[in-house]
Amino acid sequence: MYQNKITLTPQEILEKDFKIDTRGYRLKEVDQFLDVIIGDYEQFFTIIDSLEKEKAELLREIMSLKQDLRNAKMDVEIVRKNTDTAEVSNLDILRRLSQLEKEVYGKED
């Protein structure tokens, strides 16, 4: 994904040989090579920074989704408890009404 933005591989850096002049390595060649390395490092830092920002945004989204999930679970529990209570209450009322009808109509027969 980011490999086309990076010029040198670690192996290329390791294997780089500079031509030796009478006074040592050719400064222009070394400077050009170091400029490429610096460019790569700047690119690395840019990539790392963008990935860190993306990671932070994804973590915020995950936290938000987890909170939404917790809230949804709580809402479901509340609805479930209210539904169970209402059904029990309605069932209880129907039983009482049935017993009352039996007593009222049973005594009249």
The first five atom37 places (N, CA, C, CB, O) and aatype in JSON, in Angstrom:
{
  "aatype": [12, 18, 5, 2, 11, 9, 16, 10, 16, 14, 5, 6, 9, 10, 6, 11, 3, 13, 11, 9, 3, 16, 1, 7, 18, 1, 10, 11, 6, 19, 3, 5, 13, 10, 3, 19, 9, 9, 7, 3, 18, 6, 5, 13, 13, 16, 9, 9, 3, 15, 10, 6, 11, 6, 11, 0, 6, 10, 10, 1, 6, 9, 12, 15, 10, 11, 5, 3, 10, 1, 2, 0, 11, 12, 3, 19, 6, 9, 19, 1, 11, 2, 16, 3, 16, 0, 6, 19, 15, 2, 10, 3, 9, 10, 1, 1, 10, 15, 5, 10, 6, 11, 6, 19, 18, 7, 11, 6, 3],
  "atom_mask": [
    [1, 1, 1, 1, 1],
    [1, 1, 1, 1, 1],
    [1, 1, 1, 1, 1],
    [1, 1, 1, 1, 1],
    [1, 1, 1, 1, 1],
    [1, 1, 1, 1, 1],
    [1, 1, 1, 1, 1],
    [1, 1, 1, 1, 1],
    [1, 1, 1, 1, 1],
    [1, 1, 1, 1, 1],
    [1, 1, 1, 1, 1],
    [1, 1, 1, 1, 1],
    [1, 1, 1, 1, 1],
    [1, 1, 1, 1, 1],
    [1, 1, 1, 1, 1],
    [1, 1, 1, 1, 1],
    [1, 1, 1, 1, 1],
    [1, 1, 1, 1, 1],
    [1, 1, 1, 1, 1],
    [1, 1, 1, 1, 1],
    [1, 1, 1, 1, 1],
    [1, 1, 1, 1, 1],
    [1, 1, 1, 1, 1],
    [1, 1, 1, 0, 1],
    [1, 1, 1, 1, 1],
    [1, 1, 1, 1, 1],
    [1, 1, 1, 1, 1],
    [1, 1, 1, 1, 1],
    [1, 1, 1, 1, 1],
    [1, 1, 1, 1, 1],
    [1, 1, 1, 1, 1],
    [1, 1, 1, 1, 1],
    [1, 1, 1, 1, 1],
    [1, 1, 1, 1, 1],
    [1, 1, 1, 1, 1],
    [1, 1, 1, 1, 1],
    [1, 1, 1, 1, 1],
    [1, 1, 1, 1, 1],
    [1, 1, 1, 0, 1],
    [1, 1, 1, 1, 1],
    [1, 1, 1, 1, 1],
    [1, 1, 1, 1, 1],
    [1, 1, 1, 1, 1],
    [1, 1, 1, 1, 1],
    [1, 1, 1, 1, 1],
    [1, 1, 1, 1, 1],
    [1, 1, 1, 1, 1],
    [1, 1, 1, 1, 1],
    [1, 1, 1, 1, 1],
    [1, 1, 1, 1, 1],
    [1, 1, 1, 1, 1],
    [1, 1, 1, 1, 1],
    [1, 1, 1, 1, 1],
    [1, 1, 1, 1, 1],
    [1, 1, 1, 1, 1],
    [1, 1, 1, 1, 1],
    [1, 1, 1, 1, 1],
    [1, 1, 1, 1, 1],
    [1, 1, 1, 1, 1],
    [1, 1, 1, 1, 1],
    [1, 1, 1, 1, 1],
    [1, 1, 1, 1, 1],
    [1, 1, 1, 1, 1],
    [1, 1, 1, 1, 1],
    [1, 1, 1, 1, 1],
    [1, 1, 1, 1, 1],
    [1, 1, 1, 1, 1],
    [1, 1, 1, 1, 1],
    [1, 1, 1, 1, 1],
    [1, 1, 1, 1, 1],
    [1, 1, 1, 1, 1],
    [1, 1, 1, 1, 1],
    [1, 1, 1, 1, 1],
    [1, 1, 1, 1, 1],
    [1, 1, 1, 1, 1],
    [1, 1, 1, 1, 1],
    [1, 1, 1, 1, 1],
    [1, 1, 1, 1, 1],
    [1, 1, 1, 1, 1],
    [1, 1, 1, 1, 1],
    [1, 1, 1, 1, 1],
    [1, 1, 1, 1, 1],
    [1, 1, 1, 1, 1],
    [1, 1, 1, 1, 1],
    [1, 1, 1, 1, 1],
    [1, 1, 1, 1, 1],
    [1, 1, 1, 1, 1],
    [1, 1, 1, 1, 1],
    [1, 1, 1, 1, 1],
    [1, 1, 1, 1, 1],
    [1, 1, 1, 1, 1],
    [1, 1, 1, 1, 1],
    [1, 1, 1, 1, 1],
    [1, 1, 1, 1, 1],
    [1, 1, 1, 1, 1],
    [1, 1, 1, 1, 1],
    [1, 1, 1, 1, 1],
    [1, 1, 1, 1, 1],
    [1, 1, 1, 1, 1],
    [1, 1, 1, 1, 1],
    [1, 1, 1, 1, 1],
    [1, 1, 1, 1, 1],
    [1, 1, 1, 1, 1],
    [1, 1, 1, 1, 1],
    [1, 1, 1, 1, 1],
    [1, 1, 1, 0, 1],
    [1, 1, 1, 1, 1],
    [1, 1, 1, 1, 1],
    [1, 1, 1, 1, 1]
  ],
  "atom_positions": [
    [[0.82, -1.18, 0.0], [0.0, 0.0, 0.0], [0.87, 1.25, 0.0], [-0.94, 0.0, 1.2], [0.64, 2.15, -0.8]],
    [[1.85, 1.32, 0.86], [2.75, 2.47, 0.92], [4.11, 2.17, 0.31], [2.92, 2.93, 2.36], [4.98, 3.04, 0.29]],
    [[4.3, 0.96, -0.2], [5.61, 0.57, -0.68], [6.06, 1.37, -1.9], [5.62, -0.89, -1.01], [7.26, 1.53, -2.11]],
    [[5.15, 1.86, -2.69], [5.57, 2.63, -3.86], [6.05, 4.03, -3.49], [4.41, 2.73, -4.85], [6.64, 4.72, -4.33]],
    [[5.82, 4.47, -2.25], [6.28, 5.77, -1.8], [7.67, 5.7, -1.16], [5.3, 6.36, -0.81], [8.32, 6.74, -0.99]],
    [[8.13, 4.52, -0.82], [9.42, 4.33, -0.17], [10.43, 3.9, -1.22], [9.33, 3.27, 0.99], [10.21, 2.93, -1.95]],
    [[11.53, 4.63, -1.31], [12.52, 4.39, -2.35], [13.46, 3.24, -2.01], [13.32, 5.64, -2.61], [13.72, 2.39, -2.85]],
    [[13.96, 3.21, -0.8], [14.99, 2.24, -0.42], [14.44, 1.18, 0.51], [16.17, 2.94, 0.24], [13.58, 1.43, 1.35]],
    [[14.98, -0.01, 0.34], [14.7, -1.08, 1.28], [15.84, -1.14, 2.29], [14.51, -2.46, 0.55], [16.93, -0.64, 2.0]],
    [[15.63, -1.73, 3.44], [16.73, -1.86, 4.39], [17.94, -2.59, 3.79], [16.25, -2.6, 5.63], [19.09, -2.27, 4.11]],
    [[17.67, -3.57, 2.93], [18.77, -4.32, 2.3], [19.58, -3.42, 1.38], [18.22, -5.53, 1.51], [20.81, -3.53, 1.34]],
    [[18.91, -2.53, 0.64], [19.63, -1.61, -0.24], [20.51, -0.65, 0.56], [18.63, -0.82, -1.11], [21.62, -0.34, 0.14]],
    [[20.02, -0.19, 1.66], [20.83, 0.69, 2.51], [22.05, -0.05, 3.03], [19.99, 1.24, 3.69], [23.16, 0.48, 3.03]],
    [[21.83, -1.29, 3.46], [22.92, -2.09, 4.0], [23.99, -2.38, 2.95], [22.37, -3.4, 4.56], [25.18, -2.33, 3.24]],
    [[23.56, -2.66, 1.74], [24.49, -3.06, 0.69], [25.07, -1.89, -0.11], [23.82, -4.0, -0.24], [25.85, -2.11, -1.03]],
    [[24.7, -0.67, 0.22], [25.19, 0.49, -0.56], [26.7, 0.65, -0.4], [24.46, 1.78, -0.11], [27.22, 0.72, 0.72]],
    [[27.38, 0.71, -1.54], [28.83, 0.96, -1.55], [29.08, 2.29, -2.23], [29.6, -0.19, -2.28], [28.55, 2.55, -3.32]],
    [[29.87, 3.12, -1.6], [30.24, 4.4, -2.19], [31.61, 4.26, -2.84], [30.25, 5.54, -1.12], [32.48, 3.53, -2.36]],
    [[31.78, 4.98, -3.95], [33.09, 4.97, -4.62], [34.05, 5.82, -3.8], [32.98, 5.51, -6.09], [33.69, 6.85, -3.24]],
    [[35.25, 5.36, -3.75], [36.26, 6.04, -2.94], [37.08, 6.95, -3.84], [37.18, 5.01, -2.21], [37.58, 6.55, -4.89]],
    [[37.2, 8.18, -3.39], [38.03, 9.18, -4.07], [39.4, 9.18, -3.4], [37.37, 10.61, -4.01], [39.68, 8.36, -2.52]],
    [[40.22, 10.08, -3.81], [41.55, 10.16, -3.2], [41.46, 10.56, -1.73], [42.43, 11.15, -3.96], [42.32, 10.19, -0.93]],
    [[40.44, 11.33, -1.38], [40.3, 11.77, 0.01], [39.17, 11.03, 0.73], [40.04, 13.28, 0.07], [38.77, 11.47, 1.81]],
    [[38.66, 9.97, 0.21], [37.6, 9.21, 0.86], [36.4, 9.08, -0.07], [0.0, 0.0, 0.0], [36.54, 9.14, -1.29]],
    [[35.24, 8.91, 0.51], [34.02, 8.76, -0.27], [33.69, 10.07, -0.98], [32.84, 8.32, 0.63], [34.02, 11.15, -0.51]],
    [[33.03, 9.94, -2.11], [32.61, 11.14, -2.84], [31.45, 11.79, -2.09], [32.19, 10.78, -4.32], [30.39, 11.18, -1.92]],
    [[31.66, 13.0, -1.65], [30.67, 13.69, -0.82], [29.35, 13.88, -1.54], [31.21, 15.03, -0.39], [28.29, 13.75, -0.92]],
    [[29.38, 14.18, -2.8], [28.15, 14.41, -3.55], [27.3, 13.13, -3.59], [28.47, 14.89, -4.98], [26.08, 13.17, -3.43]],
    [[27.97, 12.01, -3.81], [27.26, 10.72, -3.86], [26.66, 10.37, -2.5], [28.21, 9.61, -4.32], [25.52, 9.92, -2.42]],
    [[27.43, 10.59, -1.45], [26.94, 10.31, -0.1], [25.78, 11.24, 0.23], [28.07, 10.48, 0.95], [24.78, 10.79, 0.79]],
    [[25.88, 12.51, -0.11], [24.81, 13.47, 0.17], [23.53, 13.11, -0.58], [25.25, 14.89, -0.21], [22.43, 13.22, -0.04]],
    [[23.68, 12.67, -1.84], [22.5, 12.28, -2.6], [21.83, 11.06, -1.98], [22.88, 11.98, -4.06], [20.6, 10.99, -1.89]],
    [[22.63, 10.11, -1.55], [22.08, 8.92, -0.9], [21.38, 9.28, 0.4], [23.18, 7.89, -0.64], [20.29, 8.77, 0.69]],
    [[22.0, 10.14, 1.17], [21.39, 10.57, 2.43], [20.1, 11.35, 2.18], [22.38, 11.43, 3.24], [19.16, 11.26, 2.97]],
    [[20.05, 12.12, 1.1], [18.82, 12.83, 0.76], [17.68, 11.86, 0.48], [19.04, 13.74, -0.46], [16.54, 12.1, 0.87]],
    [[17.98, 10.76, -0.2], [16.97, 9.74, -0.46], [16.5, 9.12, 0.85], [17.52, 8.64, -1.41], [15.3, 8.92, 1.06]],
    [[17.44, 8.82, 1.73], [17.09, 8.24, 3.04], [16.23, 9.2, 3.83], [18.36, 7.88, 3.84], [15.24, 8.8, 4.45]],
    [[16.6, 10.47, 3.83], [15.82, 11.48, 4.55], [14.4, 11.55, 3.98], [16.5, 12.86, 4.48], [13.43, 11.63, 4.73]],
    [[14.29, 11.52, 2.66], [12.96, 11.53, 2.02], [12.13, 10.34, 2.45], [0.0, 0.0, 0.0], [10.93, 10.46, 2.72]],
    [[12.77, 9.17, 2.52], [12.06, 7.98, 2.97], [11.6, 8.12, 4.42], [12.94, 6.74, 2.83], [10.46, 7.77, 4.75]],
    [[12.46, 8.62, 5.26], [12.08, 8.79, 6.66], [10.95, 9.79, 6.82], [13.28, 9.22, 7.48], [10.05, 9.59, 7.64]],
    [[10.98, 10.86, 6.04], [9.88, 11.82, 6.09], [8.59, 11.15, 5.66], [10.17, 13.04, 5.19], [7.53, 11.38, 6.24]],
    [[8.68, 10.3, 4.63], [7.51, 9.56, 4.17], [7.03, 8.59, 5.25], [7.82, 8.8, 2.87], [5.82, 8.47, 5.48]],
    [[7.97, 7.9, 5.9], [7.6, 7.02, 7.01], [6.84, 7.78, 8.09], [8.85, 6.36, 7.61], [5.8, 7.31, 8.56]],
    [[7.35, 8.92, 8.48], [6.7, 9.7, 9.52], [5.32, 10.18, 9.09], [7.56, 10.88, 9.91], [4.4, 10.21, 9.91]],
    [[5.17, 10.56, 7.84], [3.87, 10.97, 7.32], [2.89, 9.8, 7.37], [3.99, 11.5, 5.88], [1.74, 9.95, 7.79]],
    [[3.36, 8.65, 6.93], [2.5, 7.45, 6.94], [2.13, 7.08, 8.37], [3.22, 6.27, 6.26], [0.96, 6.79, 8.65]],
    [[3.09, 7.08, 9.26], [2.82, 6.72, 10.65], [1.83, 7.7, 11.27], [4.12, 6.71, 11.47], [0.91, 7.28, 11.98]],
    [[2.0, 8.99, 10.99], [1.09, 10.0, 11.53], [-0.33, 9.78, 11.02], [1.58, 11.4, 11.17], [-1.28, 9.84, 11.8]],
    [[-0.47, 9.54, 9.73], [-1.82, 9.32, 9.18], [-2.45, 8.05, 9.75], [-1.77, 9.24, 7.64], [-3.65, 8.02, 10.03]],
    [[-1.64, 7.0, 9.93], [-2.18, 5.76, 10.5], [-2.56, 5.93, 11.97], [-1.15, 4.63, 10.36], [-3.55, 5.36, 12.43]],
    [[-1.77, 6.72, 12.69], [-2.13, 7.0, 14.1], [-3.44, 7.77, 14.19], [-0.99, 7.79, 14.8], [-4.27, 7.5, 15.06]],
    [[-3.63, 8.73, 13.29], [-4.89, 9.49, 13.29], [-6.05, 8.58, 12.93], [-4.82, 10.67, 12.29], [-7.12, 8.66, 13.54]],
    [[-5.85, 7.73, 11.94], [-6.9, 6.78, 11.55], [-7.22, 5.83, 12.7], [-6.48, 5.98, 10.3], [-8.39, 5.53, 12.97]],
    [[-6.19, 5.37, 13.38], [-6.38, 4.46, 14.52], [-7.17, 5.15, 15.63], [-5.02, 3.98, 15.07], [-8.08, 4.56, 16.21]],
    [[-6.82, 6.4, 15.93], [-7.53, 7.15, 16.97], [-9.0, 7.33, 16.59], [-6.86, 8.52, 17.21], [-9.88, 7.19, 17.44]],
    [[-9.25, 7.64, 15.34], [-10.64, 7.82, 14.88], [-11.41, 6.5, 14.98], [-10.67, 8.34, 13.44], [-12.57, 6.49, 15.39]],
    [[-10.77, 5.41, 14.6], [-11.43, 4.1, 14.69], [-11.69, 3.7, 16.14], [-10.58, 3.04, 14.0], [-12.72, 3.12, 16.45]],
    [[-10.75, 4.02, 17.02], [-10.97, 3.73, 18.44], [-12.13, 4.54, 19.0], [-9.69, 4.02, 19.25], [-12.94, 4.03, 19.77]],
    [[-12.22, 5.83, 18.59], [-13.37, 6.65, 19.03], [-14.68, 6.05, 18.51], [-13.22, 8.12, 18.53], [-15.68, 6.0, 19.22]],
    [[-14.66, 5.59, 17.26], [-15.86, 4.99, 16.69], [-16.22, 3.7, 17.41], [-15.66, 4.71, 15.19], [-17.4, 3.44, 17.67]],
    [[-15.22, 2.9, 17.74], [-15.46, 1.66, 18.48], [-16.08, 1.96, 19.84], [-14.16, 0.87, 18.66], [-17.04, 1.3, 20.25]],
    [[-15.52, 2.96, 20.53], [-16.05, 3.31, 21.85], [-17.5, 3.8, 21.74], [-15.18, 4.4, 22.51], [-18.35, 3.46, 22.57]],
    [[-17.76, 4.58, 20.72], [-19.12, 5.08, 20.5], [-20.08, 3.92, 20.21], [-19.14, 6.09, 19.35], [-21.19, 3.88, 20.74]],
    [[-19.65, 3.0, 19.37], [-20.49, 1.85, 19.05], [-20.7, 0.94, 20.26], [-19.87, 1.05, 17.91], [-21.78, 0.38, 20.44]],
    [[-19.67, 0.79, 21.08], [-19.82, -0.01, 22.3], [-20.83, 0.65, 23.23], [-18.46, -0.18, 23.02], [-21.66, -0.04, 23.84]],
    [[-20.76, 1.97, 23.36], [-21.71, 2.68, 24.21], [-23.12, 2.55, 23.66], [-21.32, 4.17, 24.34], [-24.07, 2.36, 24.42]],
    [[-23.27, 2.66, 22.34], [-24.58, 2.47, 21.72], [-25.11, 1.07, 21.98], [-24.51, 2.73, 20.21], [-26.29, 0.88, 22.25]],
    [[-24.22, 0.07, 21.9], [-24.62, -1.31, 22.16], [-25.06, -1.49, 23.61], [-23.47, -2.27, 21.84], [-26.08, -2.13, 23.88]],
    [[-24.29, -0.9, 24.55], [-24.68, -0.98, 25.97], [-26.05, -0.34, 26.18], [-23.62, -0.29, 26.86], [-26.9, -0.89, 26.88]],
    [[-26.25, 0.83, 25.58], [-27.54, 1.52, 25.73], [-28.67, 0.7, 25.13], [-27.49, 2.89, 25.07], [-29.75, 0.62, 25.72]],
    [[-28.43, 0.08, 23.98], [-29.45, -0.74, 23.35], [-29.79, -1.96, 24.21], [-28.99, -1.18, 21.95], [-30.95, -2.34, 24.35]],
    [[-28.74, -2.58, 24.78], [-28.99, -3.73, 25.66], [-29.8, -3.32, 26.88], [-27.66, -4.36, 26.11], [-30.7, -4.04, 27.31]],
    [[-29.48, -2.16, 27.44], [-30.24, -1.67, 28.6], [-31.68, -1.4, 28.22], [-29.59, -0.4, 29.17], [-32.6, -1.72, 28.98]],
    [[-31.91, -0.8, 27.04], [-33.26, -0.54, 26.58], [-34.03, -1.84, 26.38], [-33.23, 0.25, 25.27], [-35.2, -1.92, 26.74]],
    [[-33.37, -2.84, 25.83], [-34.02, -4.14, 25.62], [-34.39, -4.76, 26.97], [-33.1, -5.09, 24.83], [-35.48, -5.31, 27.12]],
    [[-33.49, -4.67, 27.94], [-33.78, -5.22, 29.27], [-34.96, -4.5, 29.92], [-32.54, -5.12, 30.17], [-35.82, -5.13, 30.53]],
    [[-34.98, -3.19, 29.78], [-36.08, -2.42, 30.36], [-37.4, -2.81, 29.71], [-35.83, -0.91, 30.2], [-38.41, -3.02, 30.4]],
    [[-37.4, -2.91, 28.38], [-38.62, -3.3, 27.67], [-39.02, -4.72, 28.06], [-38.43, -3.19, 26.15], [-40.2, -5.0, 28.27]],
    [[-38.03, -5.61, 28.14], [-38.31, -6.99, 28.5], [-38.91, -7.08, 29.91], [-37.03, -7.84, 28.41], [-39.87, -7.82, 30.13]],
    [[-38.34, -6.34, 30.85], [-38.86, -6.36, 32.22], [-40.26, -5.77, 32.27], [-37.93, -5.58, 33.17], [-41.14, -6.31, 32.94]],
    [[-40.47, -4.67, 31.58], [-41.8, -4.06, 31.56], [-42.81, -4.97, 30.89], [-41.76, -2.72, 30.85], [-43.96, -5.04, 31.34]],
    [[-42.43, -5.65, 29.85], [-43.33, -6.57, 29.15], [-43.65, -7.76, 30.03], [-42.7, -7.03, 27.82], [-44.8, -8.17, 30.13]],
    [[-42.64, -8.32, 30.68], [-42.87, -9.46, 31.57], [-43.77, -9.05, 32.72], [-41.54, -10.0, 32.11], [-44.68, -9.8, 33.07]],
    [[-43.55, -7.9, 33.3], [-44.35, -7.41, 34.42], [-45.78, -7.17, 33.98], [-43.76, -6.13, 35.01], [-46.72, -7.52, 34.7]],
    [[-45.96, -6.58, 32.8], [-47.3, -6.32, 32.29], [-48.02, -7.62, 32.01], [-47.24, -5.46, 31.02], [-49.21, -7.74, 32.3]],
    [[-47.34, -8.61, 31.45], [-47.98, -9.88, 31.17], [-48.36, -10.59, 32.46], [-47.05, -10.77, 30.33], [-49.44, -11.18, 32.55]],
    [[-47.5, -10.55, 33.44], [-47.81, -11.18, 34.72], [-48.97, -10.45, 35.37], [-46.58, -11.17, 35.65], [-49.88, -11.08, 35.92]],
    [[-48.94, -9.16, 35.31], [-50.02, -8.39, 35.91], [-51.34, -8.67, 35.19], [-49.7, -6.88, 35.87], [-52.36, -8.87, 35.85]],
    [[-51.34, -8.68, 33.88], [-52.55, -8.97, 33.12], [-53.03, -10.39, 33.39], [-52.31, -8.77, 31.62], [-54.23, -10.63, 33.55]],
    [[-52.1, -11.32, 33.44], [-52.46, -12.7, 33.72], [-53.05, -12.82, 35.12], [-51.24, -13.62, 33.57], [-54.05, -13.51, 35.33]],
    [[-52.44, -12.15, 36.06], [-52.93, -12.16, 37.44], [-54.33, -11.56, 37.52], [-51.96, -11.39, 38.36], [-55.2, -12.08, 38.22]],
    [[-54.54, -10.47, 36.8], [-55.87, -9.82, 36.8], [-56.91, -10.75, 36.19], [-55.82, -8.47, 36.02], [-58.02, -10.86, 36.7]],
    [[-56.55, -11.42, 35.09], [-57.49, -12.34, 34.46], [-57.84, -13.51, 35.38], [-56.91, -12.87, 33.15], [-59.0, -13.93, 35.43]],
    [[-56.88, -14.02, 36.1], [-57.15, -15.11, 37.05], [-58.09, -14.64, 38.16], [-55.83, -15.63, 37.67], [-59.05, -15.33, 38.51]],
    [[-57.81, -13.48, 38.68], [-58.67, -12.93, 39.75], [-60.09, -12.7, 39.24], [-58.08, -11.61, 40.29], [-61.06, -13.01, 39.92]],
    [[-60.19, -12.16, 38.02], [-61.5, -11.92, 37.42], [-62.24, -13.24, 37.22], [-61.36, -11.17, 36.08], [-63.44, -13.34, 37.47]],
    [[-61.51, -14.26, 36.76], [-62.12, -15.57, 36.57], [-62.62, -16.15, 37.89], [-61.12, -16.53, 35.92], [-63.72, -16.7, 37.94]],
    [[-61.83, -16.04, 38.93], [-62.24, -16.52, 40.25], [-63.45, -15.74, 40.77], [-61.07, -16.42, 41.26], [-64.37, -16.32, 41.36]],
    [[-63.45, -14.44, 40.54], [-64.56, -13.61, 40.97], [-65.84, -14.0, 40.22], [-64.24, -12.13, 40.75], [-66.91, -14.1, 40.83]],
    [[-65.74, -14.23, 38.92], [-66.89, -14.65, 38.13], [-67.43, -15.99, 38.63], [-66.51, -14.74, 36.64], [-68.65, -16.19, 38.73]],
    [[-66.51, -16.91, 38.93], [-66.94, -18.22, 39.43], [-67.7, -18.06, 40.73], [-65.74, -19.15, 39.63], [-68.72, -18.71, 40.95]],
    [[-67.18, -17.18, 41.6], [-67.85, -16.99, 42.89], [-69.2, -16.32, 42.7], [-66.98, -16.16, 43.83], [-70.19, -16.73, 43.31]],
    [[-69.25, -15.29, 41.87], [-70.5, -14.55, 41.68], [-71.53, -15.42, 40.95], [-70.24, -13.25, 40.89], [-72.66, -15.56, 41.43]],
    [[-71.16, -16.0, 39.83], [-72.09, -16.78, 39.04], [-72.31, -18.17, 39.62], [-71.61, -16.9, 37.63], [-73.38, -18.76, 39.44]],
    [[-71.32, -18.68, 40.33], [-71.47, -20.0, 40.93], [-72.44, -20.0, 42.06], [0.0, 0.0, 0.0], [-73.13, -21.01, 42.26]],
    [[-72.54, -18.91, 42.85], [-73.44, -18.83, 43.98], [-74.88, -18.59, 43.54], [-73.01, -17.73, 44.91], [-75.82, -18.97, 44.24]],
    [[-75.05, -17.97, 42.38], [-76.38, -17.66, 41.88], [-77.05, -18.9, 41.3], [-76.32, -16.56, 40.84], [-78.28, -18.97, 41.27]],
    [[-76.26, -19.88, 40.82], [-76.85, -21.06, 40.2], [-77.53, -21.91, 41.17], [-75.83, -21.85, 39.5], [-78.08, -22.94, 40.81]]
  ]
}
